[in-house]
Amino acid sequence: MSLDPHSFMEKMEKRVCLTAEDKSLLKSESNWGKEIASDMADHFYDYLGRDPEMDAIMKEKEGRMHRLRETFIQWFHEMFTGMDDWGDAYADRRWRIGLVHVQIGIGPQHVVPAMATVVNEVGKRVKVDGKPEALRDALSRICMIDLAFIEQAYVEVSSAAVLRETGWTEGLFRRLIKTGADAM
C-alpha cells in the first residue's frame, strides 16, 4: 500500500476537474497569491489556535509556530505557481506535507475544517479584491487535491504500520476493513 505521488496527482486532477484553464488562471494570479498568503496564514492559524488540541501541537516545540507559518505561506503560493506545472515536484512536496501532518500528530479531524477555512477565506478575498469567480473555483479544486494528499497520508501510514506489525497481506487487510465497515 505504497502511494505513488505522481500517479495520485494525476488521478486527483482528473477527479476534481482541475483544468489547463484553472492552471493558467492560477499562474496569472500568482503575485496576488503571494500578496495575500500572509493574511491567509493569519486566518488559518487564528482558526487552529482556538482549538486547545491544535494549539498545543503548534506550540509543542520552540519555533514550531514560526516554521509552520512560513511553510503555510510557501504552500499557499505554490498552489498558484504549481512549482513545475503541478507535476512531479508538486506531487512530491504535497506528499511530504501529508506525511509531516501525520508525524506531528495533526489528525484528519483538524485538517478538513482547517482547509475549509482556507477555501472560505480565500473566497471572501477573491470577492473583496474583485478577482474572477473562476479563481475561487480553481483554488478550491487545488485545495481539494492538497487535502487529498494529506488525508491519504493517514491511510498509507496507518495501513503500512498494521501490515508491518501483523505480517498480514494487503488483501487480508482490505477484507478486514470491508468486513468491519459492513458491520457498522
N, C-alpha and C positions, 0 to 999 in steps of 0.2 A: 504494500500500500504506500508506494512512494510517489509523491506528486512530481510531475514534470511541469515546472512553472511556465515553460514556453507553450506547451500544448494547452495548459489550463488557461493561459491568457487568451489564446485564440478561441477557445471554447466560450469563454466568458464574453468576449467581444461579440460573438455571434448571438449569445444568449440575451444580452442586454441591448442588442442592436446598436452598438457603437459604430458609427459610420465614418467614412472618409470626410464627410461634411462636418461631423462633430469634431473630428481631429483638427481639421483646418480652422474651424471656429475657435477651438481652444488655443491653438497656436497663435492665432491672430490677437488673442486677448491675454497672452502670457505676461505682458507688462502689467496689466490690470491685476492679474492673479498674484503677481509678486507684490504689488502695491497693497493689496488687501489681506495678504497672508498673515501678517501680524495681528490684524483685527480679528481674523477668523480664529487664530490661536487663542486670543483672549476669550472669545465666546466659548470655545471648546474647553479650555481649562477652567474657566469660571463654572461651566456646567459640571465638569468632573469633580471639581473641588467641593461642590455641595454634597457629594456622596462620601460619607465617612470612610468607607472601604477603599474607594479610589483615591481619596485624599491621602490616606495612609500609604498606599502603594506609591503614589507620586512623590511623597516626601520621605520614603524609607531610607534613601541614601543621599548623602551630601551631594548637591549639584545635579541630582536627577531631574528636577523640575526644569532647570535651565537647558539641559540636554534634550529633554522631551520637547520643550518649546521650540528649540532650534530645529529639531528633526521634523516637527509638525510643519514649520514654515517651509522647509525644503520639500517635504512630501506634498504640501498643498500646491506649491509652484510647479512641481514635476507633473501634476495632473494636467497642467496647461501645456507643458513642453513635450510631454511624452518621452523625454530623455533621448530615446532612439526610435521615435515614431511608434511608441507603445510596443516595442519589440522585446527582444530577449533581456536587455539590461533592465528595462522597466519591469518585466515579469520577475526577474531575479530579485530586484530590490523589493518588490511587493511581497514576495515570498519570505524574504528575510524579515521584513517588518512584521509579518504574521507570526513568524517563529519567535521574535522578540516579545510580542504580546503574550505568547504562551509562557515564555521563560520568566518574565517578571510577574506573572500571575494576574494579568488583566483578563478577566473572564468574559465570555460571549455576552453575558447579560449587561456588561458595561459598553461593549464595543458597538452594538447595534444602536442603542439610543444616542451614543456619542456621535456616530456617523450621521444619524438623523439630525442632530443639532447642526452639524456642518452643512448638510444639504439645506436645512431650513434657513440658516443664517446667510448662506451664500445666495439663496433665492431672494431673500429680502434685499441684499446688497445689489443684486442684478437689477432689481426694480428701482431702487433708490438712485443708482448710477446710470439709469437709462440704457442698460445693455439689452440686447435682444433676448427674448424669452427662450430662444433656441440654445443660448449659452447655459441657462439654468438646466435645461434638459440634458445637454451634453455633460455638464458637471455631475448631474445626478447619476448618469449612466457610468461615468468613470469612477465615481464614489462607490457604486454598487460592485464594480469589478474589484476595487481595492478591498471592500468589505468581504467579498467572497474569498479573497486570498487569506485574510485574517481568520475568517471562520473555518476555512479548510485546514489551516494550520492546526487548529484544535483537534480536528478529526484525525489528521495524519499523525500527529504526535501521540495522541491517546491510543490510536489503533496500533501504531508501531510498538508502543510500550507494552500493551497487552500481549501482542504476538511474541515479543521478545521474552517476556516474563513467563508466559504459559507454554510456549512452544507450539501453539495452535497454528493450523494453516489459515490462510486468509479466507478460504471457502467456509471452513467451520465457523470462523469469527463472524462472517457475514450472515450465516444461517442463524447463529445465536442472537444476533442483533434483530434480525427479522422476526424470529420467534418471540423475543422479548417485546418487541413493538406490537406484535399481533395480540399479545396477552394484556396489553394496557388498555 
